[in-house]
Amino acid sequence: MEAFPGMNRIPAGERAAFNLLFLLEHYFPKSRRIQHMRESARRRAVAHLQRGPKGKLIEVQRVKDISASDFRKSFLSKGIPLIIENGSANWPLASRWSFEKFHQRYGHETIKLVQRKGVAADDEIIEGKEFSEEIQFGAFLDQVTNGGTKYMRFSPLLEKFPELLDDFDHDFFKRMAGNSWGLTYQLFMGATGTFTPMHNAMTSFFFVNVCGIKRWALIPNHYLPILNPSADGFGYNHSKAQADLSNVTDFPGLECIDRMEAVMQPGDILFLPSWMWHSVRNEAPTIGVRCGFIYPKGMATEATTLSFIRLFAARNPSTLEALYYVLFKRNLPERDKWLLTAKLIRR
Ligand SMILES: O=C(O)CCC(=O)C(=O)O
């Protein structure tokens, strides 16, 4: 766990017990016995952490420039987050993307907003797994600039407007990821105060912040028992734990975990490794893109149990359904065309 030298730790045996029970719960979701044992494992992990010091808040490292080989050696392969300051300042999107310019180009188009269970704010009503609505893009942009609460998260909008893909530096991604397997592009646009709760997923990604300011809270998966996510078999995990410690009574032990913070300015690029938990608050109206890429070593080593669950126990969508969509983009139900199933685009 190079991300945090000297971090407050949960003993390996206690983590292994919790992880195993979390895995079993995916196969036996109704078993009271497993739920009870998982709860006991969680309590033991909490008690252990609470005997130690309070958690530290650590700033994510920032660099102005970094070579691809240094990035891969010191950050990608070790699973350490990094901000590359102004990393996208010279990309075409820096001058071509803004709320006004999107309004002029695409204001008349109809777009779809999808809110998913666990990664939407509490006040966004979601019955079942997701809630979606269609809206005129211009009206959506107006409500963002006027401080509205509708937040576009994980949107595959670049599949609808593929010309926007010309505005990225695709060589940057190839160099940094060390492969040309392609990326999944998902757009985020929201007003000041919009928020995405704590979650994690299998893919590593670069987040390109085009406009606005974003405050990220990051928590290593080492603290899974404290975050205590529900075992609902989605392609992602989610937790209601608040990194600002505002609900520590519901998540005891949160006050003792070491966490990281990253504040992104326009033009910054954030690298986030596989399975790093994160929540995000927009501190100004933002446009940003999650550029997910495949890094098998990180997927397998950052969180072995979660990778196993994703590959063999996830049902919503299953790995085979997700792969089929990513590679062929056909026949998958509309409800599943989302996180981890955004299309892999090669450039
Ligand atoms: O920007 C946000 O609100 C959330 C971003 C995020 O969670 C992601 O890219 O995975």
The ligand as a Tripos MOL2 file, in Angstrom:
@<TRIPOS>MOLECULE
LIG
   10     9     1     0     0
SMALL
NO_CHARGES

@<TRIPOS>ATOM
      1 O1        -17.2260   13.9850  -10.9570 O.co2     1 LIG1
      2 C1        -17.9850   13.3140  -10.2910 C.2       1 LIG1
      3 O2        -19.0060   13.7570   -9.7670 O.co2     1 LIG1
      4 C2        -17.6980   11.8620  -10.0590 C.3       1 LIG1
      5 C3        -16.6110   11.3170  -10.9310 C.3       1 LIG1
      6 C4        -16.4500    9.8460  -10.7110 C.2       1 LIG1
      7 O3        -16.8880    9.3270   -9.7280 O.2       1 LIG1
      8 C5        -15.7810    8.9980  -11.6550 C.2       1 LIG1
      9 O4        -15.3070    9.5080  -12.6730 O.co2     1 LIG1
     10 O5        -15.7010    7.7800  -11.4030 O.co2     1 LIG1
@<TRIPOS>BOND
     1     1     2 2
     2     2     3 1
     3     2     4 1
     4     4     5 1
     5     5     6 1
     6     6     7 2
     7     6     8 1
     8     8     9 2
     9     8    10 1
@<TRIPOS>SUBSTRUCTURE
     1 LIG1         1 GROUP 0 **** ****
